[in-house]
């Protein structure tokens, strides 16, 4: 960003954008204000110095510049020729551009701005002319065409106002500026209420800017539109540009576009698809290379237009494009095609599909707080789940997710894998549409059909389990136990009917009276009978999950019974209901392991199983085993009892969602029966298998205690987090008003 200063070189009057080659783009009305003229003065200033500054170069003072390009402000509703001058008080206008040329070299680390086409719906950010980071003002492009756009600011934070004119509108999604600020839209008397438009800003889209600048020419007869590479100074290149990459790319493009007619056709096509406006009739090889090195999606768009027989050259171009860090996986057309396929429901589902397709990615970690992000005009942060544009852009940076299949072929990009997972959740027609898209992108990238089909099969398997999980939703009673003196517990409980409707969990037990185990069993059974009375007859047996601290996990809640009188039906909690244990304390101890917990749960149906036995006696050993295989989702604790609590805590803190152990196993007893219980059926039916086992043990009253398997089960379902228990002391009095 560039600061434009008043006649004395001190007062900030507006902004500008550095175009490269020593030139600054701003509004003509800002230049008029800087030299002391009326806003909409129509004649270009002649040899009048305009002082400018560069906020990023803090040690640099004001620099002199002169006007070399002038487009005065015009009233809307009239053509450019003949034009009708804008007047102070007009609610809208367009044109209003000036190009300044610096008298001296630009200071370090000033670089030319990146530009992209403005479209409706883009979130944009502007800064005050002084360039202070805290002056940022956010808004959204609510309307735009080839001449004008309107940005509405939210009713919070700063608003765009005086001193913002001429400055860039930065779009995080595009990683570029998409236009400049013209001014705040003032309503004419009686037209609108002030509250309706007080945060509406008149802006000039980049496509309008480039079209206008292309009508001007400098002293050498070159248009002021997108600057050709041949005239760009070496110190103005992108910091990601590597000379070796540029030379390799130049040699490759020179061979592909040796024919001037072909080069002209490719130049026009790139300019049209990338929204660059006019380029030379026959661009040079350097012109084309400059576009490929600096414009997002340029390499993919260029490769898309090459003859089908040049697959080897296309692969080399894509490899060089990856090295520039600005290439982009998709072409402009492919990106637009994908966005058209993503209806609102699919956009919401894309995040889930990407999480499942890429369980070990860091893309979904918590984003930086907005106060920290405000200092970064580029808006670099982690992905928000509600932002499909940003998610797609981030996924484009992951070019491969596996070993090449077959050997030597390109890897399957992460974005294609996420789209395959998304397609697997769709209706047949939508699935075929998304498949067609991914197949065409894979063909352009040179990805082997066998590799894409492998990912498609993975997606189908995941979608099958996803449907099973949706059907298998069961009622759930979450019980929070807090130990009190005398082997009693304070109890709270929440019930979820398992209908699949979000936010239906409600608290059904909340008191501070310590209860015995038998009292708690009778209470919970009474609650479940009441809550399930209206449920469908075929509904699953309710799951009872008990929240315990790490040092309480050996409490045998599943063995608690109601101590029935001679005329009562006996009830053992773990035989009546599938009883599992959860430990929220483990999440609190290691919040950084939250991602691993989710990714391990995502692998629950196909993830690895780990058996910890007599060879493992230290937390360090278990840590190494779990870090060596991040897909371990099930652990059998078959270690000596004296090490069990310590090693179990390591498993839970590192995010293992399923842990089983035999509570009564004598020392030296092998855990083969635990393994059989775990593996004898689908993993998601394990709680029910454990319940049936507990019921069968009750029937075998003559069995020796040493031969009875007493399984304890931690079942920490990451898709159904437990509620937050909030305890308040009811004896505390409210403070007096």
DRENDRENVO-937169 format. One line per field, with one value per residue (C-alpha): x, y, z; residue number from 1. Coordinates in steps of 0.5 Angstrom, whole numbers, m for minus. Each point is the difference from the previous one (the first is absolute). Layout:
<rs>
x: (X / ...)
y: (Y / ...)
z: (Z / ...)
seq: (NUM / ...)
</rs>
This chain:
<rs>
x: (0 / 2 / m1 / m2 / 2 / m3 / 3 / 5 / 2 / m3 / m7 / m3 / m5 / m1 / 3 / 3 / 2 / 7 / 0 / 7 / 5 / 0 / m7 / m6 / m7 / m5 / m6 / 0 / m4 / 5 / 5 / m4 / m1 / 8 / 2 / m6 / m5 / m8 / m1 / m3 / 5 / 0 / 7 / 6 / 5 / 6 / 7 / m3 / 4 / m4 / 3 / m1 / 2 / 1 / m2 / 4 / 6 / 0 / 7 / m2 / m3 / m5 / 2 / m1 / m5 / m3 / m7 / 2 / m8 / m6 / m7 / m5 / m6 / m7 / m7 / m3 / m5 / 4 / 5 / 7 / 0 / m3 / 1 / m4 / 4 / m1 / m2 / 0 / m6 / m1 / m2 / 4 / 5 / 6 / 6 / 4 / 7 / 7 / 7 / 6 / 7 / 5 / 6 / 5 / 1 / m5 / 2 / 1 / m4 / m6 / m2 / m6 / m7 / m3 / m7 / m6 / m7 / m5 / m7 / m6 / 1 / 7 / 2 / 5 / 4 / 3 / 5 / 0 / 5 / 5 / 1 / m1 / m2 / m5 / m4 / m3 / m7 / m3 / m6 / m3 / m1 / m8 / 0 / 5 / 0 / 5 / 0 / m2 / m1 / m3 / 3 / m4 / 4 / m3 / m3 / 6 / 7 / 3 / m4 / 4 / 0 / 4 / 7 / m1 / m1 / 4 / 2 / 0 / m5 / 3 / m4 / 3 / m3 / 3 / 7 / 0 / m3 / m7 / m1 / 1 / m4 / m4 / m4 / m5 / m7 / m4 / m8 / m3 / m5 / m6 / 2 / 2 / 0 / 7 / 1 / m2 / 7 / 4 / 5 / 0 / 6 / 1 / 5 / 4 / 1 / 6 / m3 / m2 / 6 / 4 / m5 / 1 / 8 / 0 / m3 / 6 / 7 / 7 / 5 / 3 / m7 / m1 / m7 / m1 / m3 / 3 / 8 / 4 / 5 / 6 / m1 / 0 / 6 / 3 / m1 / m7 / m1 / m4 / 4 / m2 / 3 / 7 / 4 / 1 / m7 / m1 / 5 / m3 / m7 / 3 / 3 / m6 / m5 / 5 / 0 / m8 / m2 / 6 / m6 / m2 / m7 / m1 / 4 / m5 / m6 / 2 / 2 / m7 / m3 / 4 / m2 / m8 / 0 / 4 / m3 / 6 / m3 / 4 / 7 / 5 / m3 / 6 / 3 / 7 / 2 / 2 / m7 / m3 / 5 / m1 / m8 / 2 / 4 / m4 / m7 / m4 / m3 / 4 / 4 / m6 / m4 / 6 / 1 / m7 / 0 / 6 / m1 / m2 / 7 / 4 / m1 / 8 / 1 / m7 / 3 / 7 / m5 / m4 / 7 / 3 / m7 / 0 / 7 / m2 / m5 / m6 / m2 / m6 / m2 / m7 / m1 / m4 / m6 / 1 / 0 / m7 / m3 / 2 / m4 / m6 / 0 / 0 / m7 / m1 / m1 / 6 / 4 / m2 / 2 / 7 / 3 / m2 / 2 / 7 / 1 / m2 / 5 / 6 / m1 / 7 / 0 / 1 / m5 / m5 / 4 / m3 / 1 / 4 / m4 / m3 / 4 / 7 / m2 / m2 / 8 / 0 / m3 / 1 / m5 / 4 / m3 / m3 / m6 / m7 / m5 / m5 / 4 / 0 / 4 / 6 / 0 / 0 / 6 / 4 / m1 / 3 / 6 / 0 / 2 / 1 / m3 / 3 / 5 / 0 / m5 / 3 / 7 / 3 / m7 / m2 / m4 / m7 / m1 / m3 / m6 / m2 / 0 / m4 / m5 / 0 / m2 / m6 / m2 / m1 / m5 / m4 / m6 / 2 / m1 / 4 / 5 / 1 / 1 / 5 / 4 / 0 / 3 / 6 / 1 / 1 / 5 / 3 / 1 / 3 / 5 / 2 / m3 / m1 / m7 / 2 / 3 / m7 / m4 / 4 / m2 / m7 / m1 / 3 / m6 / m5 / 2 / 0 / m7 / m3 / 3 / m3 / m7 / 1 / 2 / m6 / m5 / 3 / m1 / m3 / m2 / 5 / 0 / 7 / 1 / 5 / 2 / 4 / 2 / m2 / 2 / m3 / 1 / m6 / 0 / m4 / m3 / m2 / m3 / m2 / m4 / 0 / m5 / 4 / m4 / 5 / m2 / 5 / 0 / m6 / 5 / m3 / 1 / m5 / 4 / 3 / 1 / 5 / m2 / 5 / m3 / 2 / 2 / m7 / m4 / 4 / m2 / m8 / 1 / 3 / m5 / m6 / 2 / 2 / m7 / m3 / 4 / m1 / m8 / m2 / 6 / m1 / 0 / 6 / 4 / 7 / 2 / 2 / 7 / 2 / 7 / 3 / 5 / 5 / 7 / 7 / 1 / m8 / 0 / 1 / m7 / m4 / m7 / m2 / 0 / m5 / m7 / m6 / 0 / m7 / m5 / m3 / m5 / 4 / 3 / 8 / 3 / 8 / 1 / 6 / m5 / m6 / 3 / 7 / 4 / 6 / 5 / 3 / 5 / m1 / 6 / 5 / m3 / 2 / 7 / 2 / m4 / 5 / m2 / m7 / 2 / 3 / m7 / m4 / 5 / 0 / m7 / m1 / 4 / m4 / m3 / 7 / 5 / 6 / m1 / 5 / 1 / 4 / 3 / 5 / 6 / m3 / 1 / 2 / m4 / 6 / m1 / m8 / 2 / 4 / m5 / m5 / 4 / 3 / m7 / m5 / m6 / 0 / m7 / m1 / 5 / m1 / 4 / 2 / 6 / 1 / m5 / 5 / 2 / m7 / m3 / 7 / 0 / m8 / 1 / 5 / m4 / m6 / 4 / 3 / m7 / m2 / m7 / m1 / 3 / m1 / 2 / m1 / m2 / 1 / 5 / 5 / 8 / 3 / m7 / 0 / m5 / m2 / m7 / 0 / 3 / m6 / m5 / 3 / 0 / m6 / m4 / m1 / 4 / m6 / m4 / 5 / m4 / m6 / 5 / 3 / m7 / m2 / 6 / m1 / m7 / 2 / 5 / m6 / m3 / 7 / m1 / 4 / 6 / 7 / 1 / 7 / m3 / m5 / 2 / m2 / 1 / 0 / m1 / 2 / m4 / 2 / m4 / 3 / m7 / m4 / 4 / m3 / m3 / 3 / m1 / m1 / m1 / m2 / 0 / m8 / 2 / 4 / m5 / 0 / 3 / m4 / m2)
y: (0 / 7 / 6 / 7 / 6 / 7 / 6 / 1 / m7 / m2 / m1 / m6 / 1 / m7 / m7 / m3 / m7 / m1 / m3 / m1 / 3 / 6 / 2 / 1 / m1 / 5 / 4 / 6 / 3 / m1 / 3 / 6 / 0 / m1 / 6 / 5 / m1 / m1 / m8 / m1 / 5 / m3 / 2 / m4 / 4 / 2 / 0 / 0 / m4 / m5 / m2 / m8 / m4 / m8 / m2 / m7 / 4 / 4 / 3 / 3 / 7 / 3 / m1 / 5 / m3 / 3 / m2 / m4 / m3 / 4 / m3 / 6 / m2 / m1 / 0 / m7 / m2 / 4 / m4 / 2 / 4 / 5 / 0 / 4 / 3 / m2 / 5 / 1 / m3 / m6 / m6 / m4 / 1 / m5 / 2 / 4 / m3 / 2 / m3 / 4 / m2 / 1 / 4 / m5 / m7 / m3 / m2 / m7 / m5 / 3 / m4 / 0 / m2 / m6 / 1 / m5 / 1 / 3 / m4 / 0 / m3 / 1 / 2 / 6 / 5 / 7 / 4 / 8 / 3 / 1 / m8 / m1 / m8 / 2 / 4 / m6 / 0 / m6 / 0 / m5 / 1 / 1 / 2 / 1 / 0 / 2 / 8 / 0 / m4 / 1 / m2 / m1 / 1 / m4 / 4 / m1 / 2 / 5 / 3 / 2 / 8 / 6 / m2 / m7 / 2 / m2 / m6 / m7 / m5 / m6 / m7 / m6 / m5 / 2 / 2 / 7 / 7 / 0 / 7 / 7 / 4 / 6 / 3 / m1 / 1 / 6 / m1 / 6 / 4 / m4 / m6 / m5 / 0 / 1 / m6 / m4 / 2 / 3 / m6 / m1 / 2 / 1 / m4 / m1 / m7 / m3 / m1 / 7 / 2 / m4 / 2 / 7 / 0 / m4 / 7 / 4 / m1 / 2 / 4 / m6 / m2 / m6 / m1 / 2 / m7 / m6 / 1 / m4 / m4 / 2 / 7 / m2 / 1 / m6 / 3 / 0 / m7 / m5 / m2 / m7 / 1 / m5 / 2 / m7 / m1 / 6 / m2 / m7 / 2 / 5 / m5 / m5 / 5 / 3 / m7 / m1 / 7 / 1 / 2 / 7 / m2 / m5 / 5 / 5 / m5 / m2 / 7 / 2 / m6 / 1 / 7 / m2 / m5 / 3 / 7 / 4 / 4 / 2 / m3 / 1 / m2 / m5 / m1 / m2 / m6 / 4 / 3 / m7 / m3 / 7 / m2 / m7 / 2 / 5 / m2 / m5 / m6 / 3 / m6 / m5 / 4 / 0 / m7 / m1 / 3 / m4 / m5 / m7 / m3 / 4 / m4 / 0 / 7 / 2 / m4 / 4 / 6 / m2 / m2 / 7 / 3 / m3 / 3 / 7 / m1 / 4 / m5 / m3 / m7 / 2 / 4 / 6 / m5 / m6 / 5 / 3 / m7 / m3 / 6 / m1 / m7 / 2 / 1 / 3 / m7 / m2 / 6 / m2 / m7 / 1 / 2 / m7 / m4 / 4 / m2 / m7 / 0 / 3 / m2 / 2 / 7 / 6 / 4 / 0 / 2 / 6 / 7 / 6 / 5 / 5 / 6 / m4 / m1 / 7 / 2 / m4 / 3 / m7 / m3 / m6 / m5 / m7 / m2 / 2 / m6 / 5 / 2 / m5 / 5 / 1 / m8 / m1 / 5 / m4 / m7 / 2 / 1 / m7 / m4 / m7 / m4 / m7 / m4 / 0 / m5 / m2 / 1 / 6 / 4 / 6 / m1 / 1 / 8 / 1 / 4 / m6 / m5 / 5 / 1 / m8 / 0 / 5 / m4 / m6 / 3 / 3 / m2 / m4 / 6 / 4 / m5 / m1 / 8 / 0 / m6 / 3 / 6 / m4 / m4 / 6 / 3 / m7 / m1 / 7 / m1 / m7 / m3 / m8 / m2 / m6 / 5 / 4 / m6 / m2 / 6 / m1 / m7 / 3 / 5 / m5 / m4 / 6 / 2 / m6 / 0 / 7 / m2 / m6 / 5 / 4 / m6 / m2 / 6 / m2 / 3 / 2 / 2 / 4 / m1 / 4 / m3 / 4 / m4 / 2 / m3 / m7 / m3 / 5 / 4 / 6 / m1 / 4 / m3 / 3 / m4 / 0 / m4 / m1 / 2 / 3 / 7 / 5 / 3 / m4 / m2 / 2 / m1 / m5 / 0 / 5 / 0 / 1 / m6 / m6 / m6 / m8 / m4 / m3 / 6 / 3 / m7 / 1 / 7 / m1 / m6 / 5 / 5 / m4 / m4 / 7 / 3 / m6 / m1 / 3 / m2 / m5 / m7 / m2 / 5 / m2 / m1 / 7 / 1 / 2 / 3 / 2 / 6 / m1 / 3 / m4 / m3 / m2 / m4 / m7 / 1 / m6 / 4 / m5 / m5 / 5 / m3 / 2 / m5 / m2 / m2 / m7 / 2 / 5 / m2 / 0 / 5 / 0 / 7 / m3 / m6 / 4 / 6 / 0 / 4 / 3 / 5 / 7 / 5 / 7 / 1 / m3 / 6 / 5 / m2 / 0 / 4 / 0 / m7 / 1 / 0 / m7 / m2 / 2 / m4 / m6 / 0 / 1 / m7 / m4 / m4 / m2 / 3 / m4 / m4 / 0 / m5 / 2 / m6 / m2 / 3 / 7 / 3 / 8 / 6 / 1 / m7 / 1 / 7 / m2 / m6 / 5 / 6 / m6 / m1 / 6 / m5 / m4 / 1 / m7 / m2 / m6 / 1 / m7 / 3 / m2 / 3 / 5 / 3 / 1 / 7 / 3 / m3 / 1 / 7 / 1 / m3 / 4 / 7 / m2 / m1 / m7 / m1 / m7 / m3 / m7 / m4 / m6 / 3 / m7 / m3 / m4 / 2 / m4 / m1 / 1 / 5 / m5 / 1 / 7 / 0 / m5 / 5 / 6 / m4 / m4 / 5 / 7 / 5 / 4 / m5 / m2 / 4 / m5 / m6 / 2 / 1 / m7 / m3 / 3 / m3 / m7 / 0 / 1 / m6 / m4 / 0 / m6 / 3 / 1 / 7 / m1 / m2 / 6 / 5 / 7 / 5 / 7 / 5 / 7 / 2 / 7 / 2 / 6 / 1 / 1 / 4 / 0 / 6 / 5 / m2 / 7 / m1 / 6 / 0 / 2 / 2 / 6 / 6 / 5 / 7 / 5 / 5)
z: (0 / m2 / 5 / m4 / 4 / m1 / m3 / 6 / 0 / 7 / 0 / m2 / m6 / m3 / m2 / m6 / m3 / m2 / m7 / m1 / m5 / 4 / m1 / 5 / m1 / 4 / m1 / m4 / 5 / 5 / m4 / m1 / 8 / 1 / m5 / 3 / m5 / 0 / 0 / m7 / m4 / m7 / m3 / 2 / 4 / m4 / 4 / 7 / 5 / 4 / 6 / 2 / 5 / 2 / 6 / 0 / m1 / 7 / m1 / m7 / 0 / m5 / m7 / m6 / m6 / m6 / m4 / m6 / m1 / 1 / 0 / 3 / 4 / m4 / 2 / m1 / m5 / m6 / m4 / 0 / m6 / 0 / 7 / 5 / 6 / 7 / 5 / 8 / 2 / m5 / 4 / m5 / m5 / m4 / m4 / 6 / m2 / 0 / m1 / 4 / m2 / 5 / m1 / 4 / 1 / 5 / 7 / 3 / 1 / m5 / m5 / m5 / 1 / m2 / m3 / m1 / m3 / 5 / 0 / 5 / 6 / 2 / 7 / m1 / 5 / m1 / 4 / 1 / m4 / 6 / m1 / 8 / 1 / 5 / m5 / m4 / m2 / m3 / m4 / m6 / m7 / m1 / m7 / m6 / m7 / m5 / 2 / 7 / 7 / 7 / 6 / 6 / 7 / 6 / 6 / 4 / 0 / m4 / m6 / m7 / 0 / m2 / m1 / m3 / m7 / m5 / 4 / m1 / 1 / 3 / m1 / 4 / m4 / m7 / 4 / m4 / m1 / m3 / m1 / 3 / 4 / m3 / 6 / 5 / m3 / 2 / m1 / m4 / 4 / 1 / m4 / 6 / 8 / 2 / 4 / m7 / m3 / 5 / 0 / m8 / m4 / m7 / m3 / m7 / m2 / m3 / m6 / m1 / 2 / m5 / m6 / 2 / 0 / m6 / m4 / 3 / m3 / 3 / m4 / m3 / m3 / 5 / 3 / 8 / 1 / 2 / 0 / m5 / 4 / m5 / 3 / 8 / 4 / 3 / 7 / m1 / m1 / 5 / 6 / m2 / m7 / m1 / m6 / m2 / 0 / m4 / m5 / 0 / m1 / m6 / m4 / 1 / m2 / m6 / m3 / 1 / m3 / m5 / m5 / 1 / m2 / 5 / 5 / m2 / 1 / 7 / 2 / m1 / 3 / 6 / 1 / m1 / 5 / 5 / m1 / m2 / m5 / m6 / m1 / m6 / m7 / 0 / 7 / 1 / 3 / 6 / 0 / 1 / 5 / 4 / 0 / 2 / 6 / 3 / m1 / 4 / m5 / m6 / 0 / 0 / m5 / m5 / 1 / m1 / m7 / m3 / m5 / 3 / m3 / 5 / 6 / 2 / m1 / 4 / 6 / 0 / 0 / 6 / 3 / m1 / 2 / 7 / 1 / m1 / 6 / m4 / m5 / 3 / m2 / m4 / m6 / 0 / m3 / 4 / 6 / m2 / m3 / 7 / 4 / m5 / 2 / 8 / 2 / 7 / 3 / m3 / 2 / 7 / m1 / m3 / 6 / 3 / m6 / 0 / 7 / m1 / m6 / 3 / 7 / 2 / m3 / 4 / m4 / 5 / 6 / 4 / m4 / 3 / 3 / m4 / 4 / m2 / m7 / m1 / 0 / m7 / m6 / m3 / 5 / 1 / 4 / 1 / m3 / 2 / m1 / m3 / m5 / m6 / m5 / 5 / 2 / m8 / 0 / 6 / m3 / m7 / 4 / 1 / m6 / 2 / 5 / m1 / m4 / m7 / m3 / m5 / 1 / m3 / m1 / 4 / 7 / 1 / 3 / 6 / m3 / m5 / 6 / 4 / m6 / m1 / 8 / m1 / m7 / 4 / 5 / m6 / m4 / m7 / m4 / 4 / 1 / m7 / m1 / 5 / m3 / m7 / 3 / 4 / m6 / m5 / 6 / 1 / m8 / m1 / 6 / m2 / 6 / m2 / 0 / 4 / 6 / m1 / 1 / 6 / 3 / m2 / 3 / 6 / 0 / m1 / 6 / 4 / m3 / 2 / 7 / 1 / m2 / 5 / 5 / m2 / 1 / 6 / 4 / 7 / 6 / 5 / 7 / 2 / 8 / 4 / 6 / 6 / 6 / 7 / 6 / 2 / m7 / m2 / m6 / m3 / m6 / m6 / m7 / m7 / m5 / m7 / m4 / m6 / m5 / m4 / 1 / 3 / 7 / 3 / 6 / 6 / 8 / 3 / 7 / 4 / 7 / 6 / 4 / 1 / m2 / 1 / m6 / 0 / 1 / m7 / m3 / 2 / m2 / m7 / m2 / 2 / m4 / m6 / 0 / 0 / m5 / m5 / 1 / m6 / m4 / m6 / 2 / m4 / 2 / 3 / 7 / 3 / 1 / 7 / 0 / 7 / 0 / 5 / 2 / m2 / 7 / 1 / m7 / 4 / 4 / m3 / m1 / m5 / 6 / 4 / 2 / 3 / 6 / m2 / 5 / 0 / m4 / m5 / m6 / 1 / m5 / m1 / m4 / m5 / m2 / m1 / m4 / m4 / 5 / m2 / 3 / m2 / 3 / m2 / 5 / m6 / m5 / 6 / 1 / m7 / m4 / m6 / m1 / m2 / m7 / 1 / 4 / m6 / m5 / 4 / 0 / m7 / m1 / 5 / m6 / m3 / 5 / 3 / 7 / 5 / 5 / 6 / 4 / 5 / m4 / 1 / 7 / m1 / m3 / m5 / m3 / m1 / m3 / m5 / m2 / m1 / m4 / m4 / m3 / 0 / m2 / 6 / 2 / 5 / 6 / 4 / 7 / 1 / 5 / 7 / 4 / 4 / m7 / m2 / 2 / m2 / m7 / m1 / 2 / m6 / m5 / 2 / 0 / m7 / m3 / 0 / 0 / 2 / 5 / 4 / 5 / 5 / 7 / 3 / m4 / 5 / m1 / m6 / m4 / m7 / m3 / m6 / 2 / 0 / m7 / m2 / 3 / m3 / m7 / 0 / m4 / m3 / 5 / 1 / 3 / 5 / 6 / m2 / 0 / 7 / 3 / m3 / 3 / 7 / 0 / m2 / 6 / 5 / m3 / 1 / 8 / 0 / m3 / 4 / 1 / m3 / m7 / 0 / m5 / 3 / m6 / 1 / m6 / m2 / m6 / m1 / m6 / m3 / m5 / 7 / 5 / 7 / 3 / 4 / 8 / 3 / 8 / 4 / 8 / 1 / 7 / m2 / 0 / m5 / 1 / 3 / m6)
seq: (1 / 2 / 3 / 4 / 5 / 6 / 7 / 8 / 9 / 10 / 11 / 12 / 13 / 14 / 15 / 16 / 17 / 18 / 19 / 20 / 21 / 22 / 23 / 24 / 25 / 26 / 27 / 28 / 29 / 30 / 31 / 32 / 33 / 34 / 35 / 36 / 37 / 38 / 39 / 40 / 41 / 42 / 43 / 44 / 45 / 46 / 47 / 48 / 49 / 50 / 51 / 52 / 53 / 54 / 55 / 56 / 57 / 58 / 59 / 60 / 61 / 62 / 63 / 64 / 65 / 66 / 67 / 68 / 69 / 70 / 71 / 72 / 73 / 74 / 75 / 76 / 77 / 78 / 79 / 80 / 81 / 82 / 83 / 84 / 85 / 86 / 87 / 88 / 89 / 90 / 91 / 92 / 93 / 94 / 95 / 96 / 97 / 98 / 99 / 100 / 101 / 102 / 103 / 104 / 105 / 106 / 107 / 108 / 109 / 110 / 111 / 112 / 113 / 114 / 115 / 116 / 117 / 118 / 119 / 120 / 121 / 122 / 123 / 124 / 125 / 126 / 127 / 128 / 129 / 130 / 131 / 132 / 133 / 134 / 135 / 136 / 137 / 138 / 139 / 140 / 141 / 142 / 143 / 144 / 145 / 146 / 147 / 148 / 149 / 150 / 151 / 152 / 153 / 154 / 155 / 156 / 157 / 158 / 159 / 160 / 161 / 162 / 163 / 164 / 165 / 166 / 167 / 168 / 169 / 170 / 171 / 172 / 173 / 174 / 175 / 176 / 177 / 178 / 179 / 180 / 181 / 182 / 183 / 184 / 185 / 186 / 187 / 188 / 189 / 190 / 191 / 192 / 193 / 194 / 195 / 196 / 197 / 198 / 199 / 200 / 201 / 202 / 203 / 204 / 205 / 206 / 207 / 208 / 209 / 210 / 211 / 212 / 213 / 214 / 215 / 216 / 217 / 218 / 219 / 220 / 221 / 222 / 223 / 224 / 225 / 226 / 227 / 228 / 229 / 230 / 231 / 232 / 233 / 234 / 235 / 236 / 237 / 238 / 239 / 240 / 241 / 242 / 243 / 244 / 245 / 246 / 247 / 248 / 249 / 250 / 251 / 252 / 253 / 254 / 255 / 256 / 257 / 258 / 259 / 260 / 261 / 262 / 263 / 264 / 265 / 266 / 267 / 268 / 269 / 270 / 271 / 272 / 273 / 274 / 275 / 276 / 277 / 278 / 279 / 280 / 281 / 282 / 283 / 284 / 285 / 286 / 287 / 288 / 289 / 290 / 291 / 292 / 293 / 294 / 295 / 296 / 297 / 298 / 299 / 300 / 301 / 302 / 303 / 304 / 305 / 306 / 307 / 308 / 309 / 310 / 311 / 312 / 313 / 314 / 315 / 316 / 317 / 318 / 319 / 320 / 321 / 322 / 323 / 324 / 325 / 326 / 327 / 328 / 329 / 330 / 331 / 332 / 333 / 334 / 335 / 336 / 337 / 338 / 339 / 340 / 341 / 342 / 343 / 344 / 345 / 346 / 347 / 348 / 349 / 350 / 351 / 352 / 353 / 354 / 355 / 356 / 357 / 358 / 359 / 360 / 361 / 362 / 363 / 364 / 365 / 366 / 367 / 368 / 369 / 370 / 371 / 372 / 373 / 374 / 375 / 376 / 377 / 378 / 379 / 380 / 381 / 382 / 383 / 384 / 385 / 386 / 387 / 388 / 389 / 390 / 391 / 392 / 393 / 394 / 395 / 396 / 397 / 398 / 399 / 400 / 401 / 402 / 403 / 404 / 405 / 406 / 407 / 408 / 409 / 410 / 411 / 412 / 413 / 414 / 415 / 416 / 417 / 418 / 419 / 420 / 421 / 422 / 423 / 424 / 425 / 426 / 427 / 428 / 429 / 430 / 431 / 432 / 433 / 434 / 435 / 436 / 437 / 438 / 439 / 440 / 441 / 442 / 443 / 444 / 445 / 446 / 447 / 448 / 449 / 450 / 451 / 452 / 453 / 454 / 455 / 456 / 457 / 458 / 459 / 460 / 461 / 462 / 463 / 464 / 465 / 466 / 467 / 468 / 469 / 470 / 471 / 472 / 473 / 474 / 475 / 476 / 477 / 478 / 479 / 480 / 481 / 482 / 483 / 484 / 485 / 486 / 487 / 488 / 489 / 490 / 491 / 492 / 493 / 494 / 495 / 496 / 497 / 498 / 499 / 500 / 501 / 502 / 503 / 504 / 505 / 506 / 507 / 508 / 509 / 510 / 511 / 512 / 513 / 514 / 515 / 516 / 517 / 518 / 519 / 520 / 521 / 522 / 523 / 524 / 525 / 526 / 527 / 528 / 529 / 530 / 531 / 532 / 533 / 534 / 535 / 536 / 537 / 538 / 539 / 540 / 541 / 542 / 543 / 544 / 545 / 546 / 547 / 548 / 549 / 550 / 551 / 552 / 553 / 554 / 555 / 556 / 557 / 558 / 559 / 560 / 561 / 562 / 563 / 564 / 565 / 566 / 567 / 568 / 569 / 570 / 571 / 572 / 573 / 574 / 575 / 576 / 577 / 578 / 579 / 580 / 581 / 582 / 583 / 584 / 585 / 586 / 587 / 588 / 589 / 590 / 591 / 592 / 593 / 594 / 595 / 596 / 597 / 598 / 599 / 600 / 601 / 602 / 603 / 604 / 605 / 606 / 607 / 608 / 609 / 610 / 611 / 612 / 613 / 614 / 615 / 616 / 617 / 618 / 619 / 620 / 621 / 622 / 623 / 624 / 625 / 626 / 627 / 628 / 629 / 630 / 631 / 632 / 633 / 634 / 635 / 636 / 637 / 638 / 639 / 640 / 641 / 642 / 643 / 644 / 645 / 646 / 647 / 648 / 649 / 650 / 651 / 652 / 653 / 654 / 655 / 656 / 657 / 658 / 659 / 660 / 661 / 662 / 663 / 664 / 665 / 666 / 667 / 668 / 669 / 670 / 671 / 672 / 673 / 674 / 675 / 676 / 677 / 678 / 679 / 680 / 681 / 682 / 683 / 684 / 685 / 686 / 687 / 688 / 689 / 690 / 691 / 692 / 693 / 694 / 695 / 696 / 697 / 698 / 699 / 700 / 701 / 702 / 703 / 704 / 705 / 706 / 707 / 708 / 709 / 710 / 711 / 712 / 713 / 714 / 715 / 716 / 717 / 718 / 719 / 720 / 721 / 722 / 723 / 724 / 725 / 726 / 727 / 728 / 729 / 730 / 731 / 732 / 733 / 734 / 735 / 736 / 737)
</rs>
